[in-house]
Amino acid sequence: MANRKELDPGASPRAAFGVRLRRLRERQGWTQDDLSERMGYSASHISGIETGARNPTSRFAEYADRALGTGEALSRQGAAARDSAILEGFPEYLALEMKAAEVRVFELGIVPGLLQTLDYAQAVAGGAVRRGAITEAQADERLSLLARRQSAMERTPPPLLYFVLDESCLRRPVGGATVMHEQMEHMADFALRPNVVLQVAPYAMAEMRAYDLPVNLVTMTDGVRIAYAESAQQGRMERESRLVAPLYTAYHHLQVEALPQAESVAMIKKA
């Protein structure tokens, strides 16, 4: 029970499904093993659904309805979860980010979500809609979730936030000149906060840049360190120390090689 992961049902349709499944199971007085026997799915698979790490398939939702006697309630909710634009694995990461003592981010090509203005975020989501990658409803879901993430960073005491932005984040025009101007001003102001370190990794770093892909690293209040990264289809959490530790070492190298904050802010203002 000490390792129980609490999901916010408002975080995403997938998180809402996981929370509901857990509540229904516990109302029956069943463990995940008990539900596993009744559904024919492994307890670890059920755990993945309940923590938002896995997306419920139509078959899973149907079997859960049958085991729990919920008619077609979970099947209908599962359809909404599968229509979510939120990557598999992200709700689980989000629950940790919202409670982390430290958050470290490296991003390429696009301003990180925690630093985005509303207009910038809307431009990114709007582009995905026009490409047919997501629907209008999914774009709204992304924007709502982003607002929740940003709001969570305002808690007391605030987490320490470290950002290293590849120079491409500043050079890629998103939403037009006015949106970019406001976005750069917002980042320059954000960097003034006492809990924030914001640096730019310039193109001149060349092969010395420690990462070739975006990465998020969170340190919890108990010192546990977790890494999160995304592919085009899903997000992946890594908790194993031997795999997470090198990512932290690489991040420290990245911070050393990147521009100091004063020079980074000057580049942002110039951009």
MIMAR-129487 format. One line per field, with one value per atom (N, C-alpha, C, CB): residue number from 0; residue in one letter; atom name; x, y, z. Coordinates in steps of 0.05 Angstrom, whole numbers. Glycine has a CB too. Example, Ala and Ser with C-alpha at 12.3 -4.5 7.8 and 13.67 -1.06 7.14 Angstrom:
<torses>
num (0 0 0 0 1 1 1 1)
residu (A A A A S S S S)
atome (N CA C CB N CA C CB)
east (264 246 264 226 257 273 258 282)
north (-114 -90 -66 -89 -45 -21 1 -12)
up (156 156 156 181 142 143 157 114)
</torses>
This chain:
<torses>
num (0 0 0 0 1 1 1 1 2 2 2 2 3 3 3 3 4 4 4 4 5 5 5 5 6 6 6 6 7 7 7 7 8 8 8 8 9 9 9 9 10 10 10 10 11 11 11 11 12 12 12 12 13 13 13 13 14 14 14 14 15 15 15 15 16 16 16 16 17 17 17 17 18 18 18 18 19 19 19 19 20 20 20 20 21 21 21 21 22 22 22 22 23 23 23 23 24 24 24 24 25 25 25 25 26 26 26 26 27 27 27 27 28 28 28 28 29 29 29 29 30 30 30 30 31 31 31 31 32 32 32 32 33 33 33 33 34 34 34 34 35 35 35 35 36 36 36 36 37 37 37 37 38 38 38 38 39 39 39 39 40 40 40 40 41 41 41 41 42 42 42 42 43 43 43 43 44 44 44 44 45 45 45 45 46 46 46 46 47 47 47 47 48 48 48 48 49 49 49 49 50 50 50 50 51 51 51 51 52 52 52 52 53 53 53 53 54 54 54 54 55 55 55 55 56 56 56 56 57 57 57 57 58 58 58 58 59 59 59 59 60 60 60 60 61 61 61 61 62 62 62 62 63 63 63 63 64 64 64 64 65 65 65 65 66 66 66 66 67 67 67 67 68 68 68 68 69 69 69 69 70 70 70 70 71 71 71 71 72 72 72 72 73 73 73 73 74 74 74 74 75 75 75 75 76 76 76 76 77 77 77 77 78 78 78 78 79 79 79 79 80 80 80 80 81 81 81 81 82 82 82 82 83 83 83 83 84 84 84 84 85 85 85 85 86 86 86 86 87 87 87 87 88 88 88 88 89 89 89 89 90 90 90 90 91 91 91 91 92 92 92 92 93 93 93 93 94 94 94 94 95 95 95 95 96 96 96 96 97 97 97 97 98 98 98 98 99 99 99 99 100 100 100 100 101 101 101 101 102 102 102 102 103 103 103 103 104 104 104 104 105 105 105 105 106 106 106 106 107 107 107 107 108 108 108 108 109 109 109 109 110 110 110 110 111 111 111 111 112 112 112 112 113 113 113 113 114 114 114 114 115 115 115 115 116 116 116 116 117 117 117 117 118 118 118 118 119 119 119 119 120 120 120 120 121 121 121 121 122 122 122 122 123 123 123 123 124 124 124 124 125 125 125 125 126 126 126 126 127 127 127 127 128 128 128 128 129 129 129 129 130 130 130 130 131 131 131 131 132 132 132 132 133 133 133 133 134 134 134 134 135 135 135 135 136 136 136 136 137 137 137 137 138 138 138 138 139 139 139 139 140 140 140 140 141 141 141 141 142 142 142 142 143 143 143 143 144 144 144 144 145 145 145 145 146 146 146 146 147 147 147 147 148 148 148 148 149 149 149 149 150 150 150 150 151 151 151 151 152 152 152 152 153 153 153 153 154 154 154 154 155 155 155 155 156 156 156 156 157 157 157 157 158 158 158 158 159 159 159 159 160 160 160 160 161 161 161 161 162 162 162 162 163 163 163 163 164 164 164 164 165 165 165 165 166 166 166 166 167 167 167 167 168 168 168 168 169 169 169 169 170 170 170 170 171 171 171 171 172 172 172 172 173 173 173 173 174 174 174 174 175 175 175 175 176 176 176 176 177 177 177 177 178 178 178 178 179 179 179 179 180 180 180 180 181 181 181 181 182 182 182 182 183 183 183 183 184 184 184 184 185 185 185 185 186 186 186 186 187 187 187 187 188 188 188 188 189 189 189 189 190 190 190 190 191 191 191 191 192 192 192 192 193 193 193 193 194 194 194 194 195 195 195 195 196 196 196 196 197 197 197 197 198 198 198 198 199 199 199 199 200 200 200 200 201 201 201 201 202 202 202 202 203 203 203 203 204 204 204 204 205 205 205 205 206 206 206 206 207 207 207 207 208 208 208 208 209 209 209 209 210 210 210 210 211 211 211 211 212 212 212 212 213 213 213 213 214 214 214 214 215 215 215 215 216 216 216 216 217 217 217 217 218 218 218 218 219 219 219 219 220 220 220 220 221 221 221 221 222 222 222 222 223 223 223 223 224 224 224 224 225 225 225 225 226 226 226 226 227 227 227 227 228 228 228 228 229 229 229 229 230 230 230 230 231 231 231 231 232 232 232 232 233 233 233 233 234 234 234 234 235 235 235 235 236 236 236 236 237 237 237 237 238 238 238 238 239 239 239 239 240 240 240 240 241 241 241 241 242 242 242 242 243 243 243 243 244 244 244 244 245 245 245 245 246 246 246 246 247 247 247 247 248 248 248 248 249 249 249 249 250 250 250 250 251 251 251 251 252 252 252 252 253 253 253 253 254 254 254 254 255 255 255 255 256 256 256 256 257 257 257 257 258 258 258 258 259 259 259 259 260 260 260 260 261 261 261 261 262 262 262 262 263 263 263 263 264 264 264 264 265 265 265 265 266 266 266 266 267 267 267 267 268 268 268 268 269 269 269 269 270 270 270 270)
residu (M M M M A A A A N N N N R R R R K K K K E E E E L L L L D D D D P P P P G G G G A A A A S S S S P P P P R R R R A A A A A A A A F F F F G G G G V V V V R R R R L L L L R R R R R R R R L L L L R R R R E E E E R R R R Q Q Q Q G G G G W W W W T T T T Q Q Q Q D D D D D D D D L L L L S S S S E E E E R R R R M M M M G G G G Y Y Y Y S S S S A A A A S S S S H H H H I I I I S S S S G G G G I I I I E E E E T T T T G G G G A A A A R R R R N N N N P P P P T T T T S S S S R R R R F F F F A A A A E E E E Y Y Y Y A A A A D D D D R R R R A A A A L L L L G G G G T T T T G G G G E E E E A A A A L L L L S S S S R R R R Q Q Q Q G G G G A A A A A A A A A A A A R R R R D D D D S S S S A A A A I I I I L L L L E E E E G G G G F F F F P P P P E E E E Y Y Y Y L L L L A A A A L L L L E E E E M M M M K K K K A A A A A A A A E E E E V V V V R R R R V V V V F F F F E E E E L L L L G G G G I I I I V V V V P P P P G G G G L L L L L L L L Q Q Q Q T T T T L L L L D D D D Y Y Y Y A A A A Q Q Q Q A A A A V V V V A A A A G G G G G G G G A A A A V V V V R R R R R R R R G G G G A A A A I I I I T T T T E E E E A A A A Q Q Q Q A A A A D D D D E E E E R R R R L L L L S S S S L L L L L L L L A A A A R R R R R R R R Q Q Q Q S S S S A A A A M M M M E E E E R R R R T T T T P P P P P P P P P P P P L L L L L L L L Y Y Y Y F F F F V V V V L L L L D D D D E E E E S S S S C C C C L L L L R R R R R R R R P P P P V V V V G G G G G G G G A A A A T T T T V V V V M M M M H H H H E E E E Q Q Q Q M M M M E E E E H H H H M M M M A A A A D D D D F F F F A A A A L L L L R R R R P P P P N N N N V V V V V V V V L L L L Q Q Q Q V V V V A A A A P P P P Y Y Y Y A A A A M M M M A A A A E E E E M M M M R R R R A A A A Y Y Y Y D D D D L L L L P P P P V V V V N N N N L L L L V V V V T T T T M M M M T T T T D D D D G G G G V V V V R R R R I I I I A A A A Y Y Y Y A A A A E E E E S S S S A A A A Q Q Q Q Q Q Q Q G G G G R R R R M M M M E E E E R R R R E E E E S S S S R R R R L L L L V V V V A A A A P P P P L L L L Y Y Y Y T T T T A A A A Y Y Y Y H H H H H H H H L L L L Q Q Q Q V V V V E E E E A A A A L L L L P P P P Q Q Q Q A A A A E E E E S S S S V V V V A A A A M M M M I I I I K K K K K K K K A A A A)
atome (N CA C CB N CA C CB N CA C CB N CA C CB N CA C CB N CA C CB N CA C CB N CA C CB N CA C CB N CA C CB N CA C CB N CA C CB N CA C CB N CA C CB N CA C CB N CA C CB N CA C CB N CA C CB N CA C CB N CA C CB N CA C CB N CA C CB N CA C CB N CA C CB N CA C CB N CA C CB N CA C CB N CA C CB N CA C CB N CA C CB N CA C CB N CA C CB N CA C CB N CA C CB N CA C CB N CA C CB N CA C CB N CA C CB N CA C CB N CA C CB N CA C CB N CA C CB N CA C CB N CA C CB N CA C CB N CA C CB N CA C CB N CA C CB N CA C CB N CA C CB N CA C CB N CA C CB N CA C CB N CA C CB N CA C CB N CA C CB N CA C CB N CA C CB N CA C CB N CA C CB N CA C CB N CA C CB N CA C CB N CA C CB N CA C CB N CA C CB N CA C CB N CA C CB N CA C CB N CA C CB N CA C CB N CA C CB N CA C CB N CA C CB N CA C CB N CA C CB N CA C CB N CA C CB N CA C CB N CA C CB N CA C CB N CA C CB N CA C CB N CA C CB N CA C CB N CA C CB N CA C CB N CA C CB N CA C CB N CA C CB N CA C CB N CA C CB N CA C CB N CA C CB N CA C CB N CA C CB N CA C CB N CA C CB N CA C CB N CA C CB N CA C CB N CA C CB N CA C CB N CA C CB N CA C CB N CA C CB N CA C CB N CA C CB N CA C CB N CA C CB N CA C CB N CA C CB N CA C CB N CA C CB N CA C CB N CA C CB N CA C CB N CA C CB N CA C CB N CA C CB N CA C CB N CA C CB N CA C CB N CA C CB N CA C CB N CA C CB N CA C CB N CA C CB N CA C CB N CA C CB N CA C CB N CA C CB N CA C CB N CA C CB N CA C CB N CA C CB N CA C CB N CA C CB N CA C CB N CA C CB N CA C CB N CA C CB N CA C CB N CA C CB N CA C CB N CA C CB N CA C CB N CA C CB N CA C CB N CA C CB N CA C CB N CA C CB N CA C CB N CA C CB N CA C CB N CA C CB N CA C CB N CA C CB N CA C CB N CA C CB N CA C CB N CA C CB N CA C CB N CA C CB N CA C CB N CA C CB N CA C CB N CA C CB N CA C CB N CA C CB N CA C CB N CA C CB N CA C CB N CA C CB N CA C CB N CA C CB N CA C CB N CA C CB N CA C CB N CA C CB N CA C CB N CA C CB N CA C CB N CA C CB N CA C CB N CA C CB N CA C CB N CA C CB N CA C CB N CA C CB N CA C CB N CA C CB N CA C CB N CA C CB N CA C CB N CA C CB N CA C CB N CA C CB N CA C CB N CA C CB N CA C CB N CA C CB N CA C CB N CA C CB N CA C CB N CA C CB N CA C CB N CA C CB N CA C CB N CA C CB N CA C CB N CA C CB N CA C CB N CA C CB N CA C CB N CA C CB N CA C CB N CA C CB N CA C CB N CA C CB N CA C CB N CA C CB N CA C CB N CA C CB N CA C CB N CA C CB N CA C CB N CA C CB N CA C CB N CA C CB N CA C CB N CA C CB N CA C CB N CA C CB N CA C CB N CA C CB N CA C CB N CA C CB N CA C CB N CA C CB N CA C CB N CA C CB N CA C CB N CA C CB N CA C CB N CA C CB N CA C CB N CA C CB N CA C CB N CA C CB N CA C CB N CA C CB N CA C CB N CA C CB N CA C CB N CA C CB N CA C CB N CA C CB N CA C CB N CA C CB N CA C CB N CA C CB N CA C CB N CA C CB N CA C CB N CA C CB N CA C CB N CA C CB N CA C CB N CA C CB N CA C CB)
east (16 0 17 -19 42 60 67 85 68 75 51 91 28 4 6 -21 0 1 -27 14 -30 -56 -57 -61 -78 -83 -104 -90 -102 -122 -141 -110 -166 -184 -189 -211 -183 -186 -162 -191 -141 -117 -121 -94 -136 -141 -163 -115 -175 -195 -183 -207 -158 -145 -142 -118 -134 -132 -159 -119 -180 -207 -216 -227 -209 -216 -201 -209 -175 -159 -170 -131 -177 -188 -214 -191 -231 -257 -254 -275 -237 -232 -223 -212 -204 -194 -216 -171 -232 -253 -274 -267 -281 -300 -288 -307 -263 -250 -249 -221 -241 -239 -266 -224 -287 -314 -322 -333 -312 -318 -300 -314 -281 -262 -242 -277 -237 -218 -191 -230 -170 -144 -141 -122 -119 -114 -112 -89 -101 -100 -128 -83 -146 -173 -186 -190 -183 -195 -182 -193 -156 -141 -153 -112 -160 -172 -199 -175 -214 -241 -240 -258 -219 -218 -200 -208 -181 -162 -139 -176 -136 -113 -94 -122 -69 -50 -54 -20 -46 -48 -31 -40 -9 9 -5 36 -19 -34 -56 -47 -70 -91 -79 -107 -56 -42 -35 -17 -26 -19 -43 -7 -66 -91 -98 -114 -97 -105 -86 -106 -62 -43 -40 -16 -55 -54 -31 -53 -15 8 0 28 -23 -34 -61 -36 -67 -93 -112 -90 -137 -155 -165 -179 -160 -171 -201 -156 -215 -243 -249 -256 -231 -234 -230 -214 -210 -206 -230 -180 -240 -263 -287 -269 -291 -314 -312 -316 -288 -284 -286 -256 -277 -280 -309 -264 -325 -354 -366 -368 -358 -370 -362 -360 -337 -328 -340 -297 -343 -352 -382 -337 -395 -424 -433 -437 -418 -424 -437 -398 -450 -463 -444 -484 -447 -428 -415 -443 -415 -405 -375 -410 -359 -331 -324 -316 -340 -336 -339 -355 -360 -364 -341 -391 -334 -312 -286 -310 -282 -257 -254 -256 -276 -276 -266 -303 -275 -266 -236 -282 -227 -198 -181 -193 -190 -175 -174 -186 -194 -195 -178 -224 -166 -149 -124 -141 -117 -92 -68 -95 -72 -50 -36 -61 -9 6 4 35 5 5 30 5 27 49 51 74 39 42 26 33 1 -13 2 -41 15 30 53 41 67 89 78 104 55 44 38 19 28 22 47 9 70 95 105 116 104 113 99 109 74 58 65 29 81 89 119 78 134 163 176 174 199 214 231 233 240 255 245 285 244 237 259 209 270 291 281 319 283 273 294 247 297 311 293 337 292 273 286 249 276 286 263 299 267 249 224 241 216 191 194 167 183 185 171 172 183 171 144 190 126 99 98 84 115 114 121 132 133 141 123 170 104 89 68 75 64 41 17 47 -6 -31 -32 -56 -24 -26 -6 -19 17 37 26 64 15 4 -19 -5 -36 -59 -49 -77 -27 -16 -6 6 8 19 -4 36 -25 -47 -63 -66 -66 -80 -66 -83 -40 -25 -30 5 -31 -37 -65 -33 -84 -111 -111 -130 -98 -98 -84 -85 -65 -51 -68 -24 -90 -106 -95 -109 -75 -63 -81 -36 -96 -115 -140 -102 -161 -186 -187 -210 -208 -212 -215 -236 -230 -235 -209 -255 -192 -166 -148 -153 -149 -133 -142 -137 -168 -178 -168 -209 -168 -158 -129 -161 -113 -84 -81 -69 -96 -93 -102 -109 -124 -134 -113 -160 -101 -81 -56 -73 -48 -25 -30 -19 -54 -61 -58 -89 -67 -65 -35 -79 -19 10 23 24 17 29 20 23 -6 -17 -4 -47 2 15 43 16 56 83 82 97 58 54 50 31 52 46 67 44 60 78 86 65 113 135 137 161 146 148 171 151 169 191 213 181 237 259 256 287 258 253 278 229 288 312 304 335 311 305 330 283 336 356 342 380 341 328 348 310 346 362 355 357 375 370 348 396 342 320 293 319 290 265 260 266 281 279 276 303 287 288 264 313 250 227 203 220 193 171 145 169 131 105 84 108 63 41 45 36 68 72 89 46 96 115 105 121 79 69 69 40 60 60 88 47 108 135 147 152 141 150 140 142 115 103 115 73 120 131 159 131 176 203 203 219 185 183 174 162 156 147 170 123 186 208 229 221 234 254 244 259 218 207 207 178 200 199 226 189 247 274 282 294 267 273 263 260 247 237 260 215 259 281 284 278 262 263 268 237 277 279 308 260 319 344 337 367 342 335 360 312 368 392 385 415 402 400 425 396 420 442 445 437 465 467 476 487 471 479 509 472 524 553 563 565 545 553 559 531 546 550 548 577 569 568 571 590 576 579 551 595 530 504 498 481 490 488 465 486 444 420 414 396 403 392 362 404 349 321 312 311 287 277 277 249 280 279 268 307 254 244 255 213 266 276 263 307 252 240 253 209 257 267 244 293 236 214 225 200 206 214 230 190 227 242 268 225 275 301 300 321 277 275 276 248 291 294 282 324 268 253 257 223 260 263 238 288 232 209 217 184 212 217 195 245 192 170 180 151 166 169 145 171 141 118 92 121 93 69 64 70 84 80 102 77 96 116 126 105 150 162 174 183 167 179 201 157 223 245 251 270 250 255 281 232 291 314 339 319 351 373 396 383 403 426 420 432 395 388 382 364 372 366 391 346 409 433 449 451 454 469 455 474 428 413 417 383 418 424 452 419 471 499 500 517 486 486 473 471 453 439 458 414 473 493 514 506 523 542 530 552 505 490 489 462 484 482 509 471 530 557 564 578 557 564 545 564 521 502 509 473 496 502 492 487 507 497 470 518 456 429 428 416 446 446 449 468 468 472 448 498 436 413 390 405 384 362 368 359 393 399 394 429 399 393 363 406 349 319 308 307 317 307 314 319 338 345 328 375 322 305 277 303)
north (-24 0 25 0 23 46 56 39 38 46 53 24 55 61 88 61 88 113 124 107 149 162 178 180 173 188 209 169 231 252 245 281 239 231 253 222 278 300 303 325 288 291 283 275 262 253 232 242 225 204 177 201 172 147 146 144 169 169 165 196 177 174 145 192 131 103 87 92 92 78 82 86 107 113 98 143 98 85 55 91 43 15 7 5 22 17 19 36 40 44 21 70 13 -9 -36 -13 -40 -65 -64 -67 -42 -40 -41 -15 -31 -33 -62 -18 -79 -108 -122 -121 -107 -119 -137 -134 -132 -150 -137 -155 -154 -145 -146 -163 -136 -138 -167 -123 -184 -213 -225 -228 -216 -226 -219 -214 -194 -185 -199 -154 -204 -218 -246 -221 -260 -286 -285 -300 -264 -262 -251 -243 -237 -225 -240 -197 -255 -268 -250 -279 -228 -210 -211 -180 -207 -208 -185 -208 -189 -168 -144 -178 -148 -126 -110 -136 -123 -109 -92 -129 -103 -88 -64 -106 -68 -46 -24 -56 -32 -12 5 -26 -8 7 26 -13 16 32 56 15 54 76 94 65 87 103 97 131 77 70 55 53 41 27 38 -3 36 44 20 57 23 0 -6 6 -30 -39 -44 -64 -46 -51 -78 -51 -98 -124 -123 -144 -108 -106 -93 -89 -71 -57 -76 -32 -91 -110 -131 -123 -142 -162 -151 -176 -126 -112 -108 -86 -99 -96 -122 -86 -144 -170 -179 -190 -175 -183 -167 -182 -141 -122 -117 -96 -128 -124 -96 -134 -82 -54 -49 -38 -70 -66 -60 -44 -36 -27 -1 -23 5 31 34 34 14 15 14 -7 -1 -2 26 -22 40 67 86 78 84 102 94 100 69 60 71 30 73 85 114 84 129 156 157 171 139 138 132 117 114 107 130 82 148 170 194 179 190 211 217 203 242 250 249 279 240 239 212 242 214 190 170 197 145 124 128 96 127 131 159 124 179 207 213 225 203 209 199 196 176 166 185 138 194 214 240 220 249 274 274 280 251 249 253 222 244 248 276 228 287 314 334 322 330 349 348 343 328 326 327 300 329 327 351 325 346 368 383 357 368 379 368 374 385 377 388 387 370 378 370 364 389 385 393 402 376 384 381 366 401 400 410 418 398 405 415 380 437 445 459 421 456 468 476 450 498 507 486 535 478 458 468 452 448 455 472 430 467 483 512 471 518 546 559 547 544 555 575 532 596 614 600 642 611 599 601 612 624 628 609 657 605 587 558 588 550 523 519 518 539 537 535 562 549 547 518 567 507 479 460 472 462 444 448 448 473 479 468 509 468 456 426 461 413 384 378 373 396 392 395 412 416 420 398 447 385 362 337 357 337 314 294 300 303 285 282 296 303 301 316 314 312 326 351 307 368 392 385 408 364 356 347 333 333 325 348 304 368 393 406 412 408 420 404 422 378 361 367 331 370 376 403 376 423 450 450 470 435 434 420 419 399 385 402 359 418 436 457 449 467 487 475 498 450 437 433 410 425 421 447 411 469 494 504 515 500 509 494 504 468 452 462 423 476 487 511 493 522 546 538 562 513 504 515 474 513 522 499 544 494 508 499 503 516 509 490 534 473 455 471 432 460 471 463 462 482 476 483 492 463 467 462 448 481 478 482 497 464 469 466 449 488 489 488 514 470 471 497 446 509 534 533 543 509 506 514 477 512 520 550 514 566 595 602 609 585 592 582 581 563 552 570 523 584 602 587 621 592 579 601 561 600 619 647 621 652 679 697 693 720 738 747 762 754 764 743 775 719 696 690 671 690 684 706 680 731 753 750 780 745 742 717 740 696 672 677 649 691 697 715 710 735 752 736 775 718 702 685 683 673 657 674 642 697 715 723 740 728 735 710 746 687 662 656 639 662 657 673 662 694 711 699 738 678 665 652 645 653 642 612 650 598 569 558 557 576 569 574 585 554 557 551 539 570 567 572 586 553 555 547 538 558 551 535 576 513 497 507 466 524 535 515 559 521 503 498 515 518 516 493 542 482 459 435 453 434 412 385 415 368 341 340 324 362 362 363 385 367 366 337 375 335 309 292 312 304 289 294 296 274 278 277 257 271 269 284 240 294 308 288 319 299 282 298 271 285 297 280 299 294 280 293 282 276 286 274 282 290 280 285 295 263 265 274 238 281 291 271 300 245 225 218 199 233 229 210 220 197 178 194 162 184 198 181 204 194 180 195 179 180 192 186 181 204 201 211 216 195 203 192 192 205 197 189 220 170 164 177 133 171 182 170 178 146 131 129 104 130 127 139 97 144 153 130 175 132 111 122 95 110 117 98 117 109 92 99 96 78 82 68 72 50 34 52 10 52 71 69 66 44 41 53 12 57 69 99 55 107 135 152 138 141 155 167 138 152 163 187 142 187 209 234 202 231 254 264 247 246 254 270 230 259 273 300 256 303 329 349 326 340 358 367 343 349 356 377 331 372 391 419 380 420 446 460 443 445 457 468 436 453 461 483 437 484 504 532 497 552 580 585 599 601 609 623 628 625 636 664 635 681 709 710 726 695 694 681 680 661 648 667 623 682 701 723 714 731 751 740 759 715 702 701 674 694 692 720 682 741 768 776 788 769 776 761 770 736 721 733 692)
up (0 0 0 24 11 12 -15 28 -35 -62 -80 -75 -68 -83 -97 -64 -123 -139 -141 -167 -132 -134 -159 -109 -175 -200 -196 -223 -209 -209 -232 -213 -227 -249 -269 -237 -261 -280 -298 -265 -294 -310 -339 -298 -344 -371 -370 -384 -393 -393 -384 -421 -391 -383 -353 -396 -341 -312 -298 -303 -310 -299 -299 -314 -321 -323 -302 -352 -298 -278 -250 -280 -244 -217 -213 -214 -233 -230 -227 -254 -243 -241 -213 -262 -203 -176 -155 -169 -156 -137 -138 -142 -162 -165 -154 -195 -160 -149 -119 -161 -107 -78 -65 -70 -78 -67 -64 -85 -82 -80 -59 -107 -48 -29 -42 -8 -68 -83 -86 -111 -86 -93 -124 -79 -134 -163 -171 -170 -154 -160 -162 -138 -144 -145 -171 -121 -180 -205 -228 -208 -226 -246 -252 -238 -231 -234 -248 -207 -243 -254 -283 -237 -291 -317 -337 -315 -327 -344 -353 -368 -340 -345 -321 -351 -325 -303 -284 -313 -259 -239 -247 -211 -259 -268 -290 -277 -307 -329 -316 -349 -297 -283 -269 -264 -256 -243 -262 -229 -286 -306 -315 -330 -316 -323 -301 -329 -276 -253 -248 -228 -257 -253 -278 -245 -299 -323 -341 -316 -335 -351 -376 -335 -375 -398 -406 -392 -432 -442 -442 -471 -433 -433 -461 -414 -470 -496 -493 -506 -516 -514 -501 -543 -506 -495 -464 -507 -455 -427 -413 -421 -424 -412 -411 -427 -433 -433 -411 -461 -408 -387 -359 -391 -356 -330 -323 -330 -343 -339 -330 -364 -343 -337 -309 -357 -301 -275 -252 -273 -257 -236 -237 -239 -257 -259 -264 -234 -282 -287 -314 -285 -325 -350 -372 -348 -385 -405 -397 -432 -371 -362 -368 -332 -362 -366 -396 -351 -411 -440 -453 -453 -444 -454 -446 -445 -420 -411 -424 -380 -429 -441 -469 -442 -484 -511 -510 -524 -490 -486 -480 -465 -464 -456 -480 -434 -498 -522 -542 -535 -540 -558 -548 -563 -525 -513 -530 -485 -530 -544 -526 -556 -501 -482 -485 -453 -488 -492 -469 -498 -475 -454 -437 -467 -411 -393 -382 -406 -396 -387 -361 -408 -359 -334 -309 -335 -311 -288 -282 -294 -303 -298 -287 -325 -297 -288 -258 -303 -248 -220 -203 -213 -213 -199 -202 -209 -226 -231 -212 -260 -208 -192 -162 -195 -154 -126 -123 -114 -144 -144 -129 -172 -117 -105 -126 -83 -147 -169 -195 -165 -215 -242 -261 -251 -277 -296 -324 -290 -343 -370 -390 -373 -411 -435 -458 -439 -475 -498 -523 -492 -545 -572 -589 -586 -604 -625 -617 -640 -592 -583 -553 -587 -545 -517 -500 -514 -477 -460 -449 -436 -445 -437 -412 -432 -393 -368 -372 -347 -395 -401 -422 -410 -433 -455 -446 -470 -462 -459 -471 -472 -464 -474 -505 -462 -516 -545 -559 -552 -548 -559 -559 -544 -536 -533 -552 -504 -555 -574 -603 -571 -609 -636 -642 -641 -622 -625 -629 -601 -611 -613 -639 -589 -647 -672 -696 -675 -696 -718 -720 -715 -697 -696 -707 -668 -700 -710 -741 -697 -751 -780 -795 -786 -783 -795 -794 -782 -778 -775 -754 -801 -739 -719 -695 -710 -688 -665 -673 -639 -657 -661 -645 -654 -650 -634 -604 -644 -599 -571 -558 -569 -573 -562 -557 -580 -575 -571 -545 -595 -540 -515 -491 -515 -494 -472 -465 -479 -486 -482 -468 -509 -477 -465 -436 -481 -430 -403 -385 -402 -395 -379 -375 -393 -395 -393 -371 -419 -371 -350 -322 -355 -319 -293 -285 -294 -305 -299 -290 -324 -304 -298 -271 -319 -265 -239 -216 -239 -220 -199 -192 -208 -210 -205 -187 -231 -182 -165 -136 -175 -129 -102 -82 -100 -57 -35 -18 -18 -14 -27 -56 -13 -74 -102 -107 -120 -128 -134 -147 -153 -146 -162 -191 -150 -209 -237 -253 -248 -267 -284 -313 -275 -330 -359 -375 -368 -393 -414 -441 -412 -456 -482 -504 -484 -522 -546 -561 -565 -574 -588 -608 -602 -618 -637 -625 -647 -599 -586 -590 -556 -593 -597 -626 -585 -643 -672 -688 -684 -678 -693 -689 -684 -710 -706 -703 -730 -681 -675 -671 -650 -686 -682 -693 -654 -705 -716 -697 -721 -707 -693 -666 -710 -664 -639 -618 -643 -625 -606 -596 -618 -615 -607 -590 -632 -596 -580 -551 -591 -548 -521 -507 -522 -522 -510 -500 -531 -515 -507 -482 -530 -482 -458 -433 -464 -437 -414 -403 -423 -421 -411 -396 -434 -407 -394 -366 -411 -363 -337 -319 -340 -330 -314 -302 -332 -317 -307 -283 -329 -277 -253 -227 -257 -229 -205 -190 -212 -163 -147 -148 -119 -156 -158 -186 -147 -204 -232 -242 -250 -257 -272 -301 -260 -319 -347 -364 -355 -379 -396 -425 -385 -443 -471 -479 -489 -493 -505 -534 -504 -540 -567 -587 -567 -613 -634 -633 -661 -623 -622 -604 -612 -587 -571 -588 -550 -611 -630 -616 -644 -620 -609 -579 -622 -566 -537 -523 -528 -538 -525 -515 -545 -490 -477 -487 -448 -497 -505 -534 -487 -548 -575 -575 -593 -552 -550 -525 -549 -524 -500 -476 -505 -452 -429 -405 -422 -387 -362 -339 -361 -319 -295 -271 -294 -253 -229 -204 -229 -184 -158 -138 -150 -125 -106 -79 -103 -61 -34 -18 -19 -24 -10 -23 -7 -44 -58 -81 -39 -85 -108 -134 -106 -153 -179 -202 -185 -219 -240 -266 -233 -288 -315 -331 -328 -349 -367 -395 -357 -415 -443 -460 -452 -484 -502 -529 -504 -541 -569 -583 -575 -609 -623 -613 -653 -601 -594 -564 -605 -547 -519 -502 -512 -477 -458 -441 -440 -431 -415 -390 -432 -367 -342 -335 -319 -324 -315 -286 -333 -269 -241 -231 -224 -247 -238 -237 -258 -213 -208 -228 -180 -236 -253 -281 -256 -288 -314 -311 -326 -288 -284 -278 -261 -262 -254 -278 -237 -299 -322 -335 -342 -334 -346 -329 -348 -303 -286 -291 -256 -293 -298 -325 -299 -345 -371 -369 -392 -352 -349 -336 -332 -316 -303 -324 -279 -341 -361 -380 -377 -387 -405 -392 -410 -367 -354 -353 -325 -350 -350 -377 -341 -398 -426 -437 -444 -427 -437 -428 -428 -441 -433 -404 -452 -389 -362 -365 -348 -343 -344 -355 -317 -347 -356 -386 -342 -397 -426 -440 -433 -428 -439 -441 -422 -420 -420 -441 -393 -444 -465 -493 -462 -497 -523 -528 -525 -506 -509 -515 -482 -502 -508 -536 -487 -545 -572 -593 -577 -586 -604 -607 -595)
</torses>
